[in-house]
Amino acid sequence: MKSYPMLVLAVVVIAALLLLDTLKPSFLLHQTEYDAIDSLRPYALVLTGEPRETPTSYRYEAEAIGVGKVLAYIAKDAGPLNIGDTVLAKTRIRRGGTIGDFDYGLYLRRQGIVGTAYVKHCQLKITNYELKEPLQKRLYRRLAEGGLSGDELATTGALTLGYKEDLDPALRHRFQASGAAHVLAVSGLHTGIIYALLIGLLTLGGRARPLYTNWFGRIAISFVIIAVMWSYAWLTGMTPSVVRCVVMVTLVEIGKMLYRHSLTLNTIAAAAVLILMVRPLDLWSLSFQLSFAATAAIVIMAKDFQVKSWIVGTLIISLAAQLGTLPITMYTFGQVSNYFLLTNLLVLPLATILVPCGLVSIALGGLWIGVWISKVTFALAWLMNHTVGWIEGLPGSVSVIHIDGGMVALLYAAIGMGWLTIHKSLWWLIGVGASAITFCIWITL
């Protein structure tokens, strides 16, 4: 019988964090307590993020001097503001209440945000703070300089750099409704593409195999891969899904140094433990939850199928990932994309080509070959956007289903017992039926 010590440790760590969450200790809330919360007083707000438009204002990430990180909603009549501008205004920083069953204030605190500030009239704008433009933004500009524009530029920026500030809400909705939202979020798919490219380049397409035959070559190449992957994680903002993938790549590469080459549940659990030890609040991040649920489902379910057909392999992996994340997406978004298999079959090949093309476009800049690759990148992004738009427009593309935490547990129980039915005994089918019947009764109440 296989032993999974890291999986057991991961369960213990997660259980401990969930228990601590009931007590709301300060270390789980980024030390965002502020005595003058909700009081009217003057503040100096240093804008640190790109604006996002709302119907009546622009939302900026800002640093309230002496207070901490806030979300500043500034009226549009204040004029265009830039990163590094300081707004002096008399306002209130509010913690945030609840939206339905969603505790927005707690959500903000878990992100390290003290609260929100609404600024109707700016008293003064100064630019004494010269904040350097983020690297993501500068590289995004290189994509634009290469000839990309509009939705195609926004899609390429999201896929390659994790820069989603310019994504049109309608475009976001098309990706969500078609089941391709995971493509826009830099995650295991994107880092996996880069990892595969690195392996191919450093081993000359598999012709040279220093990873397995030469000790020095194996160590050197593993260090190069680890360094490049962590650099990419830093470039894309160290989001939980990217960190998860890069930590797993690091563990796999360390395993290669020790002549252990497999990706197992222990590897996934070890990555989860390492991340939660450093960033415990990631446990409540949707990106973290979806990323680990999808990866664990693929390792558990898809590994049993040995197929040579790329199409069949893509469908199996897509189905496993969908089953692993289905309860979470239904609970969070209240909807299910019915054509997710078709979406992945059409979109994943485009993403596999678009990501390296986008990175090459950034690297080569204004060189003639870079311009031509930018044209290819634009065409791929255009095709991807229109593909998800076509799938969204199909009849019955989305089913609206709202579930609560208990139903999430029931669905995971049914999925788990379904797997046991296939691998262990048909008696587990009774549990699947019982869970399904209970779920159907519960959802109609």
LUMLO-296670 format. One record per residue (C-alpha): x, y, z; chain; residue number from 0. Coordinates in pm, 1 decimal. Layout:
BEGIN
{{X, Y, Z}, 'A', NUM}
...
//
This chain:
BEGIN
{{0.0, 0.0, 0.0}, 'A', 0}
{{135.8, 342.9, -94.3}, 'A', 1}
{{231.0, 589.9, 177.5}, 'A', 2}
{{154.0, 959.2, 139.4}, 'A', 3}
{{321.7, 1135.9, 436.6}, 'A', 4}
{{315.2, 1480.5, 271.9}, 'A', 5}
{{-52.0, 1438.6, 187.1}, 'A', 6}
{{-128.4, 1364.7, 552.9}, 'A', 7}
{{79.9, 1667.8, 657.6}, 'A', 8}
{{-103.8, 1887.4, 405.4}, 'A', 9}
{{-441.1, 1777.5, 546.7}, 'A', 10}
{{-319.3, 1859.0, 900.0}, 'A', 11}
{{-190.5, 2203.8, 795.5}, 'A', 12}
{{-514.0, 2289.3, 611.9}, 'A', 13}
{{-726.2, 2168.6, 904.3}, 'A', 14}
{{-517.6, 2380.5, 1144.4}, 'A', 15}
{{-557.9, 2691.7, 928.1}, 'A', 16}
{{-933.5, 2638.0, 900.0}, 'A', 17}
{{-953.7, 2603.2, 1279.4}, 'A', 18}
{{-748.4, 2917.7, 1331.2}, 'A', 19}
{{-970.3, 3100.4, 1083.9}, 'A', 20}
{{-1258.3, 3076.0, 1331.9}, 'A', 21}
{{-1047.2, 3281.6, 1576.3}, 'A', 22}
{{-935.0, 3536.1, 1309.5}, 'A', 23}
{{-581.4, 3587.4, 1450.3}, 'A', 24}
{{-396.9, 3892.7, 1319.4}, 'A', 25}
{{-124.3, 3693.8, 1142.3}, 'A', 26}
{{-393.4, 3550.4, 914.7}, 'A', 27}
{{-511.9, 3898.7, 822.4}, 'A', 28}
{{-189.6, 4072.4, 714.3}, 'A', 29}
{{-198.7, 4308.1, 1019.7}, 'A', 30}
{{-461.4, 4532.5, 863.7}, 'A', 31}
{{-618.9, 4654.4, 1187.7}, 'A', 32}
{{-659.9, 5032.8, 1187.7}, 'A', 33}
{{-800.1, 5224.7, 1483.7}, 'A', 34}
{{-948.1, 5516.3, 1285.7}, 'A', 35}
{{-1145.3, 5294.6, 1049.1}, 'A', 36}
{{-1469.2, 5460.6, 925.2}, 'A', 37}
{{-1369.5, 5800.5, 1068.5}, 'A', 38}
{{-1366.3, 6111.2, 849.3}, 'A', 39}
{{-1015.3, 6256.3, 829.4}, 'A', 40}
{{-753.4, 6373.0, 576.0}, 'A', 41}
{{-539.7, 6110.5, 403.9}, 'A', 42}
{{-246.8, 6108.2, 163.8}, 'A', 43}
{{-306.2, 5831.2, -91.5}, 'A', 44}
{{-10.9, 5726.2, -308.8}, 'A', 45}
{{-143.3, 5550.4, -618.3}, 'A', 46}
{{42.6, 5223.9, -676.1}, 'A', 47}
{{-172.1, 5041.6, -933.1}, 'A', 48}
{{-330.9, 5086.6, -1271.9}, 'A', 49}
{{-688.4, 5227.0, -1271.4}, 'A', 50}
{{-994.1, 5011.5, -1328.7}, 'A', 51}
{{-1302.6, 5190.1, -1453.2}, 'A', 52}
{{-1635.8, 5174.9, -1270.8}, 'A', 53}
{{-1956.7, 5354.3, -1375.9}, 'A', 54}
{{-1879.9, 5669.1, -1172.9}, 'A', 55}
{{-1513.3, 5645.0, -1076.9}, 'A', 56}
{{-1174.9, 5484.6, -1128.3}, 'A', 57}
{{-1051.0, 5229.4, -878.3}, 'A', 58}
{{-684.5, 5245.8, -784.6}, 'A', 59}
{{-468.8, 5039.7, -554.8}, 'A', 60}
{{-312.5, 5295.1, -321.1}, 'A', 61}
{{-93.9, 5322.3, -14.1}, 'A', 62}
{{-251.0, 5541.1, 253.7}, 'A', 63}
{{50.3, 5693.2, 428.0}, 'A', 64}
{{59.5, 5577.5, 789.6}, 'A', 65}
{{-228.7, 5337.9, 737.6}, 'A', 66}
{{-158.9, 5072.4, 473.4}, 'A', 67}
{{-291.6, 4942.1, 145.0}, 'A', 68}
{{-637.8, 5060.8, 38.3}, 'A', 69}
{{-863.5, 5056.6, -267.1}, 'A', 70}
{{-927.1, 5418.5, -365.9}, 'A', 71}
{{-1235.6, 5498.5, -576.0}, 'A', 72}
{{-1168.0, 5841.5, -726.7}, 'A', 73}
{{-1432.2, 6038.7, -917.2}, 'A', 74}
{{-1375.6, 6060.9, -1291.3}, 'A', 75}
{{-1389.5, 6440.6, -1281.9}, 'A', 76}
{{-1055.9, 6439.6, -1099.8}, 'A', 77}
{{-881.8, 6386.4, -1433.2}, 'A', 78}
{{-627.8, 6122.7, -1534.5}, 'A', 79}
{{-401.6, 6002.3, -1255.9}, 'A', 80}
{{-80.1, 5803.4, -1284.7}, 'A', 81}
{{113.8, 5556.9, -1076.0}, 'A', 82}
{{309.3, 5758.0, -818.4}, 'A', 83}
{{58.2, 6044.2, -795.2}, 'A', 84}
{{-44.9, 6140.1, -443.9}, 'A', 85}
{{-402.8, 6242.7, -371.8}, 'A', 86}
{{-471.4, 6448.7, -57.9}, 'A', 87}
{{-836.6, 6417.8, 35.6}, 'A', 88}
{{-1068.8, 6413.4, 333.9}, 'A', 89}
{{-1251.7, 6082.6, 328.2}, 'A', 90}
{{-1334.6, 5766.5, 521.0}, 'A', 91}
{{-1156.5, 5434.1, 490.7}, 'A', 92}
{{-1429.7, 5174.2, 529.4}, 'A', 93}
{{-1374.4, 4813.1, 622.1}, 'A', 94}
{{-1637.7, 4674.8, 387.5}, 'A', 95}
{{-1949.2, 4481.0, 479.0}, 'A', 96}
{{-2117.3, 4171.4, 344.5}, 'A', 97}
{{-2258.3, 4113.4, -3.9}, 'A', 98}
{{-2520.5, 3844.6, 41.1}, 'A', 99}
{{-2332.6, 3567.4, 219.9}, 'A', 100}
{{-1995.5, 3704.9, 107.0}, 'A', 101}
{{-1790.5, 3885.6, 373.2}, 'A', 102}
{{-1623.1, 4150.6, 158.4}, 'A', 103}
{{-1441.3, 4310.7, 452.3}, 'A', 104}
{{-1278.7, 3981.6, 549.9}, 'A', 105}
{{-1187.8, 3920.6, 186.7}, 'A', 106}
{{-1007.4, 4256.4, 172.5}, 'A', 107}
{{-819.4, 4188.1, 495.1}, 'A', 108}
{{-699.1, 3854.7, 360.0}, 'A', 109}
{{-557.4, 4044.7, 62.3}, 'A', 110}
{{-371.5, 4280.0, 296.0}, 'A', 111}
{{-611.2, 4567.2, 221.5}, 'A', 112}
{{-722.9, 4788.9, 509.3}, 'A', 113}
{{-1042.0, 4901.4, 336.8}, 'A', 114}
{{-1191.7, 5117.9, 63.0}, 'A', 115}
{{-1187.6, 5496.2, 29.3}, 'A', 116}
{{-1425.8, 5698.9, -188.9}, 'A', 117}
{{-1284.1, 6033.5, -300.8}, 'A', 118}
{{-1529.5, 6281.1, -456.6}, 'A', 119}
{{-1301.1, 6582.5, -482.1}, 'A', 120}
{{-923.5, 6577.4, -487.0}, 'A', 121}
{{-783.5, 6864.2, -282.5}, 'A', 122}
{{-436.8, 6838.0, -429.3}, 'A', 123}
{{-236.0, 6616.7, -660.9}, 'A', 124}
{{142.0, 6603.4, -633.1}, 'A', 125}
{{401.2, 6377.2, -790.5}, 'A', 126}
{{686.9, 6376.2, -541.1}, 'A', 127}
{{679.3, 5999.5, -536.4}, 'A', 128}
{{841.8, 5857.7, -847.4}, 'A', 129}
{{729.3, 5498.1, -850.6}, 'A', 130}
{{891.9, 5298.9, -1125.6}, 'A', 131}
{{647.3, 5156.4, -1375.6}, 'A', 132}
{{597.6, 4784.4, -1303.5}, 'A', 133}
{{796.9, 4545.3, -1521.4}, 'A', 134}
{{474.4, 4378.3, -1634.4}, 'A', 135}
{{348.2, 4709.9, -1770.9}, 'A', 136}
{{675.4, 4785.8, -1950.3}, 'A', 137}
{{682.1, 4445.0, -2117.0}, 'A', 138}
{{316.2, 4487.6, -2207.1}, 'A', 139}
{{409.7, 4808.1, -2385.7}, 'A', 140}
{{662.0, 4611.4, -2590.0}, 'A', 141}
{{379.5, 4390.0, -2712.6}, 'A', 142}
{{190.9, 4702.1, -2820.5}, 'A', 143}
{{500.3, 4844.1, -2990.6}, 'A', 144}
{{531.7, 4517.2, -3184.3}, 'A', 145}
{{195.9, 4577.6, -3351.2}, 'A', 146}
{{-59.9, 4418.5, -3119.8}, 'A', 147}
{{-366.9, 4619.5, -3023.7}, 'A', 148}
{{-722.0, 4595.4, -2892.0}, 'A', 149}
{{-857.6, 4270.3, -2751.9}, 'A', 150}
{{-574.2, 4075.6, -2913.5}, 'A', 151}
{{-316.3, 4277.9, -2717.6}, 'A', 152}
{{-515.0, 4234.1, -2395.1}, 'A', 153}
{{-548.2, 3857.0, -2446.7}, 'A', 154}
{{-178.7, 3812.8, -2525.6}, 'A', 155}
{{-78.8, 4022.5, -2224.5}, 'A', 156}
{{-297.7, 3812.1, -1996.3}, 'A', 157}
{{-166.3, 3481.8, -2132.5}, 'A', 158}
{{203.9, 3565.9, -2135.5}, 'A', 159}
{{249.9, 3819.0, -1853.6}, 'A', 160}
{{-54.4, 3780.6, -1632.8}, 'A', 161}
{{-137.1, 4147.1, -1708.8}, 'A', 162}
{{-517.0, 4171.4, -1716.8}, 'A', 163}
{{-578.6, 4540.5, -1655.9}, 'A', 164}
{{-682.6, 4608.4, -2018.1}, 'A', 165}
{{-915.8, 4309.2, -2056.1}, 'A', 166}
{{-1259.0, 4424.4, -2160.5}, 'A', 167}
{{-1536.7, 4297.2, -1925.6}, 'A', 168}
{{-1725.8, 4156.5, -2226.0}, 'A', 169}
{{-1415.7, 3960.8, -2330.1}, 'A', 170}
{{-1373.5, 3826.8, -1976.6}, 'A', 171}
{{-1735.8, 3713.4, -1982.4}, 'A', 172}
{{-1688.1, 3531.0, -2313.5}, 'A', 173}
{{-1394.4, 3334.6, -2171.7}, 'A', 174}
{{-1588.3, 3253.1, -1853.5}, 'A', 175}
{{-1906.6, 3145.5, -2032.0}, 'A', 176}
{{-1717.0, 2922.9, -2275.1}, 'A', 177}
{{-1516.1, 2753.0, -2000.2}, 'A', 178}
{{-1182.8, 2910.2, -2102.4}, 'A', 179}
{{-1133.9, 3145.6, -1806.5}, 'A', 180}
{{-839.6, 2933.7, -1686.4}, 'A', 181}
{{-652.6, 3024.6, -2005.4}, 'A', 182}
{{-651.1, 3395.5, -1915.0}, 'A', 183}
{{-514.0, 3330.1, -1565.8}, 'A', 184}
{{-142.7, 3247.9, -1579.0}, 'A', 185}
{{-130.8, 2906.1, -1416.3}, 'A', 186}
{{-8.2, 2552.1, -1461.5}, 'A', 187}
{{-96.4, 2554.8, -1832.3}, 'A', 188}
{{130.9, 2851.5, -1905.5}, 'A', 189}
{{416.2, 2750.8, -1677.5}, 'A', 190}
{{387.6, 2396.3, -1811.9}, 'A', 191}
{{433.8, 2527.9, -2166.6}, 'A', 192}
{{743.6, 2722.6, -2064.1}, 'A', 193}
{{877.4, 2423.3, -1869.8}, 'A', 194}
{{832.9, 2197.6, -2172.5}, 'A', 195}
{{1008.6, 2454.7, -2394.3}, 'A', 196}
{{1299.1, 2474.8, -2150.8}, 'A', 197}
{{1333.8, 2097.6, -2138.6}, 'A', 198}
{{1325.4, 2084.2, -2518.8}, 'A', 199}
{{1585.1, 2359.6, -2560.3}, 'A', 200}
{{1824.0, 2237.1, -2291.8}, 'A', 201}
{{1810.9, 1875.0, -2405.2}, 'A', 202}
{{1808.6, 1959.0, -2777.7}, 'A', 203}
{{1463.4, 1814.1, -2822.9}, 'A', 204}
{{1550.0, 1500.7, -2627.5}, 'A', 205}
{{1860.5, 1420.4, -2833.1}, 'A', 206}
{{2092.2, 1514.5, -2547.2}, 'A', 207}
{{1999.4, 1362.4, -2211.8}, 'A', 208}
{{2235.3, 1510.0, -1950.2}, 'A', 209}
{{1949.7, 1514.5, -1699.2}, 'A', 210}
{{1979.9, 1137.5, -1667.5}, 'A', 211}
{{2329.1, 1040.1, -1779.0}, 'A', 212}
{{2569.5, 1306.7, -1654.5}, 'A', 213}
{{2575.5, 1424.0, -1292.6}, 'A', 214}
{{2712.3, 1772.7, -1358.3}, 'A', 215}
{{2488.7, 1830.7, -1660.5}, 'A', 216}
{{2183.7, 1711.6, -1471.6}, 'A', 217}
{{2252.2, 1948.0, -1179.5}, 'A', 218}
{{2335.9, 2245.2, -1404.8}, 'A', 219}
{{2027.2, 2211.6, -1623.6}, 'A', 220}
{{1799.5, 2164.0, -1323.4}, 'A', 221}
{{1934.0, 2483.6, -1167.3}, 'A', 222}
{{1880.6, 2673.4, -1492.8}, 'A', 223}
{{1521.0, 2547.4, -1516.4}, 'A', 224}
{{1447.6, 2634.8, -1154.1}, 'A', 225}
{{1595.9, 2983.8, -1192.6}, 'A', 226}
{{1401.7, 3057.1, -1513.1}, 'A', 227}
{{1073.7, 2927.4, -1370.3}, 'A', 228}
{{1102.1, 3136.4, -1053.0}, 'A', 229}
{{1190.8, 3440.0, -1263.9}, 'A', 230}
{{872.4, 3386.9, -1464.7}, 'A', 231}
{{670.3, 3349.1, -1143.8}, 'A', 232}
{{810.9, 3681.7, -1019.8}, 'A', 233}
{{735.4, 3845.6, -1355.8}, 'A', 234}
{{370.9, 3736.8, -1346.8}, 'A', 235}
{{312.4, 3862.2, -992.0}, 'A', 236}
{{369.0, 3543.7, -787.0}, 'A', 237}
{{2.3, 3442.7, -806.3}, 'A', 238}
{{-88.2, 3127.2, -607.0}, 'A', 239}
{{-145.7, 2915.2, -920.4}, 'A', 240}
{{192.3, 3007.4, -1069.5}, 'A', 241}
{{372.9, 2963.7, -737.1}, 'A', 242}
{{209.1, 2622.9, -699.2}, 'A', 243}
{{332.0, 2512.0, -1039.1}, 'A', 244}
{{682.4, 2650.8, -993.4}, 'A', 245}
{{717.1, 2492.1, -648.6}, 'A', 246}
{{612.6, 2159.9, -802.2}, 'A', 247}
{{861.0, 2205.3, -1087.4}, 'A', 248}
{{1130.2, 2278.9, -830.3}, 'A', 249}
{{1045.3, 1961.8, -637.7}, 'A', 250}
{{1039.4, 1755.8, -958.7}, 'A', 251}
{{1378.9, 1894.6, -1064.1}, 'A', 252}
{{1524.0, 1821.6, -720.7}, 'A', 253}
{{1381.8, 1472.7, -760.0}, 'A', 254}
{{1562.5, 1439.5, -1093.5}, 'A', 255}
{{1887.9, 1526.4, -921.1}, 'A', 256}
{{1814.1, 1233.6, -688.3}, 'A', 257}
{{1699.5, 1010.4, -977.7}, 'A', 258}
{{1332.2, 1032.0, -885.4}, 'A', 259}
{{1126.9, 1149.7, -1180.1}, 'A', 260}
{{755.8, 1113.7, -1104.4}, 'A', 261}
{{487.8, 1368.8, -1018.1}, 'A', 262}
{{271.0, 1223.7, -739.5}, 'A', 263}
{{15.5, 1332.9, -483.3}, 'A', 264}
{{307.0, 1364.6, -240.2}, 'A', 265}
{{467.5, 1623.3, -469.9}, 'A', 266}
{{142.2, 1819.3, -490.0}, 'A', 267}
{{90.5, 1799.4, -113.8}, 'A', 268}
{{450.4, 1905.3, -46.1}, 'A', 269}
{{401.5, 2209.4, -269.2}, 'A', 270}
{{82.3, 2298.2, -80.2}, 'A', 271}
{{254.7, 2267.2, 257.8}, 'A', 272}
{{551.3, 2481.2, 151.6}, 'A', 273}
{{326.3, 2754.0, 9.1}, 'A', 274}
{{94.1, 2760.9, 311.5}, 'A', 275}
{{385.6, 2776.9, 552.9}, 'A', 276}
{{504.5, 3095.6, 381.2}, 'A', 277}
{{166.7, 3238.8, 270.2}, 'A', 278}
{{-111.3, 3084.7, 483.3}, 'A', 279}
{{-373.9, 3320.1, 340.7}, 'A', 280}
{{-338.8, 3153.0, 0.6}, 'A', 281}
{{-564.7, 2878.3, 135.5}, 'A', 282}
{{-859.1, 3116.1, 85.5}, 'A', 283}
{{-744.2, 3222.5, -259.6}, 'A', 284}
{{-966.8, 3092.9, -538.8}, 'A', 285}
{{-660.2, 3063.1, -760.2}, 'A', 286}
{{-492.1, 2835.0, -502.8}, 'A', 287}
{{-801.9, 2620.1, -457.8}, 'A', 288}
{{-871.7, 2572.4, -828.6}, 'A', 289}
{{-506.9, 2513.3, -911.6}, 'A', 290}
{{-452.6, 2236.5, -657.5}, 'A', 291}
{{-795.1, 2079.4, -716.1}, 'A', 292}
{{-732.5, 2056.9, -1091.4}, 'A', 293}
{{-377.9, 1923.3, -1056.0}, 'A', 294}
{{-472.2, 1662.1, -795.9}, 'A', 295}
{{-765.7, 1545.7, -1009.3}, 'A', 296}
{{-543.0, 1509.2, -1315.9}, 'A', 297}
{{-281.2, 1309.9, -1121.8}, 'A', 298}
{{-545.0, 1084.2, -962.1}, 'A', 299}
{{-776.6, 1029.0, -1259.2}, 'A', 300}
{{-588.5, 1086.5, -1581.6}, 'A', 301}
{{-276.3, 885.6, -1496.6}, 'A', 302}
{{-463.8, 558.6, -1548.6}, 'A', 303}
{{-519.2, 630.4, -1918.0}, 'A', 304}
{{-225.4, 558.5, -2146.2}, 'A', 305}
{{-324.5, 717.1, -2477.0}, 'A', 306}
{{-117.1, 817.9, -2776.7}, 'A', 307}
{{-379.9, 1038.4, -2938.5}, 'A', 308}
{{-335.2, 1406.2, -2850.6}, 'A', 309}
{{-707.2, 1468.8, -2892.4}, 'A', 310}
{{-809.7, 1189.3, -2656.1}, 'A', 311}
{{-540.2, 1291.3, -2407.2}, 'A', 312}
{{-661.6, 1651.6, -2407.1}, 'A', 313}
{{-1021.1, 1541.7, -2350.2}, 'A', 314}
{{-923.5, 1312.5, -2060.6}, 'A', 315}
{{-713.2, 1578.1, -1888.2}, 'A', 316}
{{-984.2, 1841.0, -1942.7}, 'A', 317}
{{-1252.0, 1613.5, -1799.8}, 'A', 318}
{{-1037.0, 1526.7, -1495.8}, 'A', 319}
{{-959.4, 1894.7, -1427.4}, 'A', 320}
{{-1327.1, 1988.2, -1470.5}, 'A', 321}
{{-1440.2, 1720.9, -1224.5}, 'A', 322}
{{-1177.9, 1834.3, -973.6}, 'A', 323}
{{-1282.0, 2198.6, -987.9}, 'A', 324}
{{-1656.7, 2165.3, -1061.6}, 'A', 325}
{{-1782.5, 2194.3, -700.5}, 'A', 326}
{{-1563.4, 2501.6, -635.7}, 'A', 327}
{{-1668.4, 2681.3, -954.2}, 'A', 328}
{{-2036.3, 2608.0, -891.0}, 'A', 329}
{{-2006.8, 2740.1, -534.6}, 'A', 330}
{{-1808.8, 3051.0, -635.3}, 'A', 331}
{{-1957.8, 3151.2, -970.0}, 'A', 332}
{{-2296.4, 2978.3, -965.1}, 'A', 333}
{{-2262.9, 2856.2, -1322.5}, 'A', 334}
{{-2123.6, 2570.8, -1530.3}, 'A', 335}
{{-1985.3, 2589.7, -1884.2}, 'A', 336}
{{-2148.9, 2307.2, -2078.6}, 'A', 337}
{{-1907.1, 2307.1, -2372.8}, 'A', 338}
{{-1582.1, 2301.2, -2171.0}, 'A', 339}
{{-1454.2, 1992.9, -2355.9}, 'A', 340}
{{-1503.4, 2157.4, -2693.7}, 'A', 341}
{{-1346.8, 2478.8, -2560.8}, 'A', 342}
{{-1034.1, 2305.7, -2435.2}, 'A', 343}
{{-1000.9, 2103.5, -2753.7}, 'A', 344}
{{-999.5, 2423.2, -2963.2}, 'A', 345}
{{-837.0, 2675.9, -2729.9}, 'A', 346}
{{-551.5, 2479.3, -2569.9}, 'A', 347}
{{-361.7, 2426.9, -2898.3}, 'A', 348}
{{-388.2, 2800.3, -2968.1}, 'A', 349}
{{-262.6, 2885.7, -2618.1}, 'A', 350}
{{26.4, 2640.6, -2653.5}, 'A', 351}
{{150.0, 2830.5, -2958.5}, 'A', 352}
{{45.7, 3179.6, -2850.3}, 'A', 353}
{{237.8, 3184.6, -2519.4}, 'A', 354}
{{585.4, 3123.1, -2667.9}, 'A', 355}
{{507.0, 3351.3, -2963.5}, 'A', 356}
{{409.2, 3628.7, -2723.7}, 'A', 357}
{{727.8, 3586.2, -2520.7}, 'A', 358}
{{939.2, 3591.2, -2837.1}, 'A', 359}
{{758.5, 3907.8, -2950.7}, 'A', 360}
{{852.5, 4072.9, -2621.6}, 'A', 361}
{{1213.7, 3955.2, -2639.5}, 'A', 362}
{{1281.9, 4053.9, -3001.0}, 'A', 363}
{{1095.9, 4383.8, -2984.6}, 'A', 364}
{{1131.3, 4594.6, -3299.0}, 'A', 365}
{{1355.0, 4351.6, -3492.3}, 'A', 366}
{{1211.6, 4245.3, -3826.9}, 'A', 367}
{{1164.0, 3885.4, -3714.8}, 'A', 368}
{{994.3, 4012.3, -3399.3}, 'A', 369}
{{748.3, 4210.4, -3611.4}, 'A', 370}
{{654.3, 3900.5, -3810.3}, 'A', 371}
{{614.8, 3690.7, -3496.3}, 'A', 372}
{{393.6, 3968.2, -3355.8}, 'A', 373}
{{172.0, 3931.5, -3663.1}, 'A', 374}
{{144.2, 3557.4, -3595.8}, 'A', 375}
{{70.5, 3630.4, -3229.5}, 'A', 376}
{{-202.0, 3877.6, -3326.2}, 'A', 377}
{{-362.1, 3620.6, -3559.2}, 'A', 378}
{{-357.4, 3351.4, -3288.2}, 'A', 379}
{{-509.6, 3587.4, -3029.7}, 'A', 380}
{{-776.3, 3696.5, -3278.8}, 'A', 381}
{{-864.1, 3334.6, -3353.8}, 'A', 382}
{{-879.4, 3250.0, -2981.9}, 'A', 383}
{{-1106.7, 3545.6, -2900.9}, 'A', 384}
{{-1345.7, 3461.2, -3183.9}, 'A', 385}
{{-1342.5, 3091.9, -3092.7}, 'A', 386}
{{-1453.6, 3154.7, -2733.7}, 'A', 387}
{{-1708.4, 3405.8, -2863.5}, 'A', 388}
{{-1852.8, 3143.9, -3099.2}, 'A', 389}
{{-1873.0, 2882.6, -2820.6}, 'A', 390}
{{-2038.0, 3131.8, -2586.2}, 'A', 391}
{{-2303.5, 3193.5, -2851.0}, 'A', 392}
{{-2397.1, 2825.1, -2882.3}, 'A', 393}
{{-2739.5, 2729.8, -2739.5}, 'A', 394}
{{-2725.4, 2635.7, -2371.0}, 'A', 395}
{{-2359.0, 2727.7, -2331.0}, 'A', 396}
{{-2403.7, 2804.3, -1960.1}, 'A', 397}
{{-2610.4, 2642.9, -1685.0}, 'A', 398}
{{-2681.8, 2855.1, -1376.4}, 'A', 399}
{{-2654.9, 2648.2, -1056.7}, 'A', 400}
{{-2604.0, 2795.9, -708.8}, 'A', 401}
{{-2482.7, 2564.3, -432.2}, 'A', 402}
{{-2360.6, 2604.9, -73.6}, 'A', 403}
{{-2073.3, 2453.4, 122.7}, 'A', 404}
{{-2263.1, 2137.0, 215.1}, 'A', 405}
{{-2341.3, 2066.0, -148.9}, 'A', 406}
{{-1973.0, 2113.0, -233.4}, 'A', 407}
{{-1886.9, 1838.3, 15.1}, 'A', 408}
{{-2156.6, 1612.3, -131.6}, 'A', 409}
{{-2027.4, 1659.4, -485.6}, 'A', 410}
{{-1669.8, 1581.4, -385.6}, 'A', 411}
{{-1793.5, 1275.3, -195.6}, 'A', 412}
{{-1978.7, 1155.9, -506.6}, 'A', 413}
{{-1674.3, 1215.7, -730.3}, 'A', 414}
{{-1443.2, 1037.7, -483.9}, 'A', 415}
{{-1670.8, 738.4, -445.0}, 'A', 416}
{{-1715.5, 725.5, -822.5}, 'A', 417}
{{-1339.7, 687.9, -857.6}, 'A', 418}
{{-1341.6, 414.4, -588.9}, 'A', 419}
{{-1621.9, 237.8, -776.7}, 'A', 420}
{{-1402.0, 212.0, -1086.5}, 'A', 421}
{{-1083.2, 113.9, -902.7}, 'A', 422}
{{-1195.3, -74.6, -593.1}, 'A', 423}
{{-1546.9, -213.9, -571.9}, 'A', 424}
{{-1890.9, -164.6, -722.8}, 'A', 425}
{{-2026.1, -135.9, -368.9}, 'A', 426}
{{-1903.5, 224.7, -366.9}, 'A', 427}
{{-2171.5, 293.0, -629.5}, 'A', 428}
{{-2425.0, 292.5, -345.8}, 'A', 429}
{{-2245.9, 590.2, -193.4}, 'A', 430}
{{-2241.6, 769.6, -528.1}, 'A', 431}
{{-2616.0, 721.3, -563.9}, 'A', 432}
{{-2685.7, 831.0, -206.7}, 'A', 433}
{{-2474.9, 1146.1, -248.5}, 'A', 434}
{{-2639.0, 1228.8, -582.1}, 'A', 435}
{{-2991.8, 1181.9, -446.5}, 'A', 436}
{{-2914.7, 1391.5, -137.1}, 'A', 437}
{{-2766.6, 1663.7, -357.0}, 'A', 438}
{{-3073.7, 1672.4, -582.6}, 'A', 439}
{{-3310.8, 1692.8, -284.3}, 'A', 440}
{{-3097.3, 1960.6, -115.8}, 'A', 441}
{{-3077.2, 2183.0, -426.3}, 'A', 442}
{{-3455.9, 2179.2, -471.8}, 'A', 443}
{{-3528.8, 2286.4, -112.5}, 'A', 444}
//
